[in-house]
Amino acid sequence: MITASPLPAQQPRTWQRLWREAITDPHELLDLLDLGHLSGSLLPDGDTGFPLRVPRGFAARMRRGDARDPLLLQVLPQAAELTSVPGFVADAVGDMPARVAGGVLQKYAGRALLIATGSCAVNCRYCFRRHFPYAEETAAAQHWREAIECIRADASIDEVILSGGDPLSLSTAKLAELTDALATIAHVRRLRIHTRLPIVLPERVDDEFVHWLRALPWPVAVVLHANHANEIDDGVAHACARLRAASAILLNQSVLLRGINDDADVLARLSERLFECGVTPYYLHQLDAVDGAAHFAVDDARARELIEALRKRLSGYLIPRLVREIAGAPAKTPL
């Protein structure tokens, strides 16, 4: 009798595996969306210097056959990125002048921002750090040593902000290495995490991460980044519920993007969907003037009209603050 060979064990669908399976070829993404026949008109002829990267779960939320899908437009390289526009520069928000140590920026009183890593699960085309020198500037280098020494030496710092890249692209063990060290600094009282991963790769909010988050000794604010209600599916809602159960305060910041969310109905639905998931709309950012992203810009007059339209239809707690980040300013500038 010949026995059948055992089937190979199926690998678990961990967030790390899903990360590795991300789409990096624009032609593959367009083919998946039944848009391959438009690749010649949709994709740039030259290299934008900023590769495509998008998790397959996020791509699955895009509408098939729709070249103007608001999620697709956030990630697909476009010819307009190759056009140089006056006023749009590599360091749009003055990151480098704010550097106080390797991977540590200090723009505002009492807060230290750590460039935890240069890695992201998704490459958003409007990213204000698309030209940032991550190879030389990551706080996680050398086991966070320089960053920790910088924070320990400045007693005015009571809040640490994890940014990137996306800090949740680091392993939970690496994050714990940082927070264990921060816990030895008495003047650190709050932790803030800026992340897009729970939106584009909600599987990142796994048991190990939730356990780490729940055990932290400080109040923690998790600032998410969603620009359109279509980004928020059941998986994202579940990740938000897990974050809230771990006592995190959830906020969202969006970027106002032409052709994507520069519409009162779209912004209202985003705020409502966020609140359904326990997330408070926090900021609506005017686009940072980063080189390669000028085609997303919405003028200030239109931005103010949109906020006024939201005031007429939504409760105050559902209306994000319209702001711009200006290099060298002591705080975000309300518009």
matplotlib code that plots the C-alpha trace (Angstrom):
import matplotlib.pyplot as plt

x = [0.0, 1.4, 0.5, 0.1, 2.8, 1.7, 0.8, 3.3, 2.3, 0.7, 2.7, 0.8, -0.3, 1.8, 2.2, 5.8, 4.8, 2.2, 4.8, 7.1, 4.3, 3.6, 3.2, 6.2, 5.6, 3.2, 2.3, 1.2, -0.9, -2.7, -3.2, -4.8, -7.2, -8.1, -6.2, -3.2, -4.3, -3.9, -0.3, 1.1, -1.0, -1.0, 2.6, 5.6, 8.2, 11.1, 12.1, 10.6, 13.2, 10.5, 9.4, 5.9, 5.1, 1.6, 0.3, -2.1, -4.8, -4.8, -4.8, -7.9, -9.8, -9.3, -12.1, -11.4, -11.5, -11.3, -8.2, -9.3, -9.8, -8.8, -6.6, -4.9, -4.0, -2.2, 0.3, 0.6, 3.7, 2.6, 4.3, 3.6, 6.1, 8.9, 7.9, 9.8, 7.6, 8.9, 8.5, 8.4, 11.6, 13.3, 13.0, 9.6, 9.1, 12.7, 13.5, 17.3, 17.7, 15.7, 18.1, 19.6, 21.1, 21.1, 17.5, 16.2, 14.4, 13.2, 10.9, 8.5, 9.0, 8.9, 8.8, 11.4, 10.6, 12.5, 13.0, 12.6, 13.2, 13.0, 10.8, 7.1, 4.5, 3.2, 4.9, 2.5, 3.3, 2.8, 5.1, 6.9, 9.9, 10.2, 13.7, 14.8, 18.3, 17.2, 20.4, 22.2, 19.4, 17.6, 17.2, 17.1, 20.8, 23.2, 20.3, 18.8, 21.9, 22.4, 18.7, 18.3, 21.4, 19.9, 16.6, 18.1, 20.2, 17.3, 14.9, 12.5, 11.5, 8.4, 6.9, 8.6, 7.1, 7.9, 7.8, 9.6, 9.2, 6.7, 7.8, 5.6, 7.6, 10.1, 9.7, 7.9, 11.1, 12.9, 10.2, 10.4, 14.2, 13.5, 10.6, 12.6, 15.3, 12.9, 11.3, 14.6, 14.2, 12.0, 11.1, 9.5, 5.8, 4.0, 4.6, 3.1, 3.2, 2.6, 1.7, -0.1, 0.4, -2.9, -4.6, -2.7, -1.6, -3.9, -2.4, 0.5, -1.6, -1.0, -1.0, 2.7, 2.2, -1.0, 0.8, 3.7, 1.4, -0.7, 2.3, 3.8, 4.1, 2.8, -0.3, 0.0, -1.5, -1.5, -1.9, -3.2, -3.2, -6.2, -7.3, -10.4, -13.2, -12.6, -9.3, -11.1, -12.4, -13.4, -9.7, -8.8, -11.8, -10.7, -7.1, -8.5, -10.6, -7.5, -5.5, -8.3, -8.6, -4.9, -5.8, -4.3, -5.9, -6.6, -6.3, -6.2, -4.4, -5.2, -3.6, -5.8, -5.2, -6.6, -8.7, -8.7, -10.5, -11.0, -14.7, -17.0, -18.9, -15.7, -14.2, -17.5, -17.7, -14.1, -14.7, -17.9, -16.1, -13.2, -15.5, -17.3, -13.9, -13.2, -10.7, -10.9, -10.3, -7.3, -5.6, -6.3, -2.9, -2.4, 0.0, 3.7, 5.5, 7.7, 9.3, 7.3, 3.9, 2.7, -0.1, -1.8, -2.0, -5.3, -5.3, -6.0, -9.3, -10.7, -9.4, -11.2, -14.4, -14.3, -13.8, -16.7, -18.9, -18.0, -19.0, -22.4, -23.1, -20.9, -20.6, -17.5, -15.6, -15.8, -14.1, -10.3, -8.2, -7.0, -3.2, 0.0, 3.5, 5.9, 9.6, 10.9, 7.5, 7.0, 3.8, 1.5, -0.1, -3.9, -5.6]
y = [0.0, 3.4, 6.1, 9.7, 12.1, 14.5, 17.9, 20.6, 22.6, 25.9, 28.9, 31.3, 34.5, 36.7, 40.4, 39.8, 37.4, 39.7, 42.5, 40.4, 39.7, 43.4, 44.5, 46.3, 46.2, 48.9, 46.7, 43.9, 46.3, 47.6, 44.1, 43.1, 46.0, 45.2, 48.4, 46.8, 48.0, 51.6, 51.2, 53.2, 56.3, 55.9, 55.2, 57.6, 57.0, 57.6, 56.5, 58.7, 57.6, 56.4, 52.8, 51.5, 49.4, 48.4, 45.5, 43.2, 43.6, 47.4, 46.8, 44.6, 47.6, 49.4, 49.4, 47.2, 49.0, 52.5, 54.4, 57.3, 55.1, 57.2, 54.4, 53.7, 57.3, 57.5, 54.8, 54.6, 56.4, 59.2, 61.2, 64.4, 63.4, 64.1, 67.7, 70.2, 72.8, 76.0, 75.9, 72.1, 70.9, 67.8, 68.7, 70.4, 70.6, 71.4, 68.0, 68.3, 71.7, 70.2, 67.3, 67.1, 63.6, 60.6, 60.0, 62.5, 65.7, 68.4, 70.9, 71.7, 72.3, 69.2, 66.7, 64.5, 62.8, 59.6, 58.5, 54.9, 53.4, 54.3, 51.3, 51.6, 49.0, 51.4, 54.2, 57.1, 59.3, 62.5, 61.4, 64.4, 62.2, 60.6, 62.2, 61.8, 60.3, 57.3, 55.4, 57.9, 59.0, 56.2, 56.4, 52.6, 52.3, 51.0, 49.8, 53.4, 54.4, 58.0, 58.7, 57.6, 59.6, 62.7, 62.3, 61.5, 64.7, 67.0, 67.2, 69.4, 66.4, 64.8, 63.2, 60.9, 60.5, 57.5, 58.2, 57.1, 55.6, 53.7, 52.6, 49.6, 48.2, 47.3, 44.1, 44.3, 43.1, 46.1, 48.5, 46.9, 47.5, 51.2, 51.5, 49.5, 52.1, 55.1, 53.7, 54.5, 58.2, 59.8, 62.9, 61.0, 60.9, 60.2, 58.1, 58.9, 56.5, 57.8, 54.9, 53.9, 50.1, 49.5, 51.0, 49.4, 46.2, 45.7, 42.3, 44.1, 44.6, 41.0, 39.4, 40.2, 43.9, 44.3, 42.7, 45.2, 48.1, 47.2, 46.8, 50.3, 52.5, 55.8, 57.0, 56.2, 58.0, 56.1, 58.6, 56.7, 58.0, 57.4, 59.7, 58.1, 56.0, 53.2, 52.5, 51.3, 47.8, 45.2, 44.3, 47.9, 48.2, 45.1, 46.4, 49.7, 47.7, 45.8, 49.1, 50.6, 47.5, 48.0, 51.5, 53.4, 56.8, 56.7, 59.8, 60.2, 62.7, 63.0, 64.9, 66.9, 65.5, 66.7, 64.2, 61.9, 63.6, 67.2, 66.8, 67.6, 64.3, 62.3, 64.0, 63.7, 60.0, 59.6, 61.3, 59.2, 56.0, 56.8, 57.5, 54.2, 52.6, 54.6, 57.0, 60.8, 63.0, 65.1, 66.9, 67.6, 68.6, 70.9, 69.1, 69.5, 71.0, 68.0, 67.6, 65.2, 65.8, 69.1, 67.5, 66.6, 70.2, 71.9, 75.7, 77.2, 78.8, 75.5, 73.8, 76.4, 75.9, 72.2, 72.7, 75.2, 72.6, 70.0, 72.5, 72.8, 69.0, 67.3, 67.5, 69.5, 66.4, 65.0, 67.9, 67.7, 70.8, 72.2, 72.9, 73.3, 72.5, 75.3, 74.7, 76.5, 77.3, 76.4, 74.5, 73.4, 76.5, 76.6, 77.7]
z = [0.0, -1.0, 1.5, 0.5, 1.4, 4.2, 3.0, 4.0, 7.0, 6.0, 7.1, 9.5, 8.0, 10.3, 9.7, 8.8, 6.1, 4.8, 4.8, 2.6, 0.2, -0.5, -4.1, -5.4, -9.1, -10.4, -13.4, -11.1, -9.0, -12.2, -13.4, -10.1, -10.5, -14.1, -15.2, -16.9, -20.3, -19.0, -17.7, -20.6, -19.7, -15.9, -15.1, -15.5, -18.2, -15.8, -12.3, -9.6, -7.1, -4.7, -5.3, -5.1, -2.0, -0.9, 1.2, -0.7, 1.9, 1.3, -2.5, -2.0, -0.7, -4.0, -6.6, -9.6, -13.0, -11.4, -12.3, -10.0, -6.9, -3.9, -2.4, -5.6, -6.2, -2.8, -3.8, -7.6, -9.1, -11.4, -14.1, -12.2, -9.6, -12.1, -12.6, -10.5, -9.0, -7.3, -3.5, -3.3, -1.8, -0.4, 3.3, 3.4, 7.2, 8.3, 9.7, 9.4, 11.1, 14.0, 14.5, 18.0, 17.9, 15.5, 14.5, 17.1, 16.1, 18.5, 16.9, 19.8, 23.5, 25.7, 22.9, 21.3, 18.0, 17.2, 13.6, 14.7, 11.2, 7.6, 6.7, 5.9, 4.9, 2.2, 0.2, 0.1, -2.8, -0.8, 2.0, 3.4, 4.2, 0.8, 0.5, 4.1, 4.6, 6.6, 6.0, 8.3, 10.6, 12.5, 16.2, 16.5, 15.5, 18.2, 20.3, 20.6, 22.6, 21.2, 21.4, 25.0, 26.0, 24.3, 26.1, 29.5, 29.3, 28.7, 31.6, 29.6, 27.5, 29.0, 25.8, 23.3, 19.8, 17.7, 14.0, 10.9, 8.4, 10.5, 14.0, 14.0, 11.1, 13.9, 15.8, 19.1, 20.8, 19.3, 20.5, 24.0, 24.0, 23.5, 26.1, 28.7, 28.4, 28.4, 31.6, 33.4, 32.6, 35.3, 33.3, 30.4, 31.2, 27.9, 24.7, 21.3, 18.3, 14.8, 12.6, 9.4, 9.9, 11.7, 8.6, 5.8, 7.6, 10.6, 11.3, 12.9, 16.0, 17.1, 20.6, 21.3, 20.3, 22.4, 25.4, 25.1, 24.7, 27.7, 29.9, 29.2, 32.3, 30.6, 29.0, 25.2, 22.3, 19.0, 16.1, 13.0, 9.4, 7.3, 4.5, 3.2, 4.8, 2.2, 3.9, 7.1, 6.7, 9.3, 9.8, 10.6, 13.0, 14.8, 15.1, 16.6, 19.1, 20.2, 20.6, 22.6, 24.8, 25.6, 26.9, 24.0, 23.1, 19.4, 17.2, 13.4, 11.2, 7.5, 4.7, 2.4, -1.1, -4.4, -6.1, -3.1, -0.1, -1.1, -0.8, 2.2, 1.8, 1.7, 4.8, 6.7, 6.1, 7.1, 10.5, 11.1, 10.2, 12.4, 15.4, 14.8, 15.4, 18.5, 16.8, 17.2, 14.2, 15.2, 12.4, 8.7, 7.3, 4.4, 2.1, 3.1, 0.1, -0.6, -4.0, -6.1, -4.5, -5.9, -7.9, -4.6, -3.4, -2.4, -2.0, 1.5, 0.4, -0.6, 2.5, 4.7, 2.7, 3.4, 7.2, 7.2, 5.4, 8.1, 10.8, 9.4, 9.4, 12.1, 15.8, 16.9, 18.1, 14.6, 13.0, 12.6, 13.1, 9.8, 10.1, 8.3, 9.5, 8.9, 9.3, 12.4, 13.8, 17.5, 16.8, 14.0, 12.4, 12.4, 9.1]

ax = plt.figure().add_subplot(projection="3d")
ax.plot(x, y, z, "-o")
ax.set_aspect("equal")
plt.show()
